[in-house]
């Protein structure tokens, strides 16, 4: 059984566990952007407090040139990281968001 099949099995066994959807989104990120987007959207809707989602979901939307959605996700992630007092993730999101903003200025 390959990794994708295993992740799909875990997701089918417990679709309410945010890590299962997150792992699938991450797995699909480089091979099927639409499926990655589906799982990130599911996480953002069903598990808005699952902080790891925000960095990668925003990056995916930026890569897909959905800039307004990427910006919104970065901002929500930054707020959530502050709320959860997760300094490391907040700093990572801030760096990524600044880079995103710099790239927007170049357009």
C-alpha positions as CSV (number, residue, x, y, z in Angstrom):
1,X,0.0,0.0,0.0
2,X,1.5,3.3,-1.0
3,X,1.4,6.4,1.2
4,X,-1.6,8.0,-0.6
5,X,-3.6,4.9,-0.2
6,X,-2.7,4.7,3.5
7,X,-3.7,8.4,4.0
8,X,-7.0,7.8,2.2
9,X,-7.7,4.8,4.4
10,X,-6.9,6.9,7.6
11,X,-9.2,9.6,6.3
12,X,-12.0,7.1,5.6
13,X,-11.6,5.6,9.0
14,X,-11.8,9.0,10.8
15,X,-12.8,12.0,8.6
16,X,-13.3,14.1,11.7
17,X,-9.6,14.1,12.6
18,X,-8.2,17.2,11.1
19,X,-4.7,15.7,10.7
20,X,-6.1,13.1,8.3
21,X,-7.5,15.8,6.0
22,X,-4.3,17.9,6.5
23,X,-2.1,15.0,5.5
24,X,-4.1,14.4,2.3
25,X,-4.0,18.1,1.4
26,X,-0.2,18.1,1.9
27,X,0.1,14.9,-0.2
28,X,-1.9,16.3,-3.0
29,X,-0.3,19.7,-3.0
30,X,2.3,18.8,-5.6
31,X,0.3,16.4,-7.7
32,X,-3.4,17.6,-7.7
33,X,-4.0,21.2,-6.7
34,X,-7.8,20.8,-6.9
35,X,-7.8,18.0,-4.4
36,X,-5.4,19.8,-2.1
37,X,-7.7,22.8,-2.3
38,X,-10.6,20.6,-1.5
39,X,-9.0,19.2,1.7
40,X,-7.7,22.6,2.8
41,X,-11.1,24.2,2.3
42,X,-12.6,21.4,4.4
43,X,-10.1,22.0,7.1
44,X,-10.7,25.8,7.1
45,X,-14.5,25.2,7.4
46,X,-14.7,22.3,9.7
47,X,-11.5,22.9,11.8
48,X,-10.8,26.6,11.8
49,X,-8.6,26.2,14.9
50,X,-6.2,23.7,13.2
51,X,-3.3,26.1,12.9
52,X,-1.0,24.1,10.5
53,X,-3.6,24.5,7.7
54,X,-3.1,28.2,7.3
55,X,0.5,28.4,6.1
56,X,0.1,25.8,3.4
57,X,-3.4,26.7,2.3
58,X,-2.4,30.3,1.8
59,X,0.6,29.3,-0.2
60,X,-1.5,27.0,-2.4
61,X,-4.0,29.8,-3.1
62,X,-1.2,32.2,-3.9
63,X,0.3,29.7,-6.3
64,X,-3.1,29.3,-7.9
65,X,-3.3,33.1,-8.2
66,X,-6.3,33.3,-5.9
67,X,-4.7,36.3,-4.2
68,X,-7.6,37.6,-2.2
69,X,-8.3,34.1,-0.8
70,X,-4.6,33.7,0.1
71,X,-4.5,37.0,1.8
72,X,-7.6,36.2,3.8
73,X,-6.1,32.9,4.9
74,X,-2.8,34.5,5.9
75,X,-4.6,37.1,8.0
76,X,-6.8,34.5,9.7
77,X,-3.8,32.3,10.4
78,X,-1.9,35.2,11.9
79,X,-4.8,36.1,14.2
80,X,-5.3,32.4,15.2
81,X,-1.5,32.0,16.0
82,X,-1.7,35.1,18.3
83,X,-4.9,33.8,19.9
84,X,-3.2,30.4,20.5
85,X,0.0,32.1,21.7
86,X,2.0,30.1,19.1
87,X,4.9,32.5,18.6
88,X,6.9,30.2,16.2
89,X,4.0,29.7,13.9
90,X,3.0,33.4,14.0
91,X,6.6,34.3,13.0
92,X,6.5,31.8,10.1
93,X,3.2,33.1,8.9
94,X,4.4,36.7,9.2
95,X,7.5,35.9,7.0
96,X,5.4,34.1,4.4
97,X,2.8,36.8,4.4
98,X,5.4,39.5,3.9
99,X,6.9,37.6,1.0
100,X,3.4,37.2,-0.4
101,X,2.8,40.9,-0.1
102,X,6.2,41.7,-1.7
103,X,5.4,39.5,-4.6
104,X,2.0,41.2,-5.0
105,X,3.8,44.6,-5.3
106,X,5.9,43.2,-8.1
107,X,2.8,42.3,-10.2
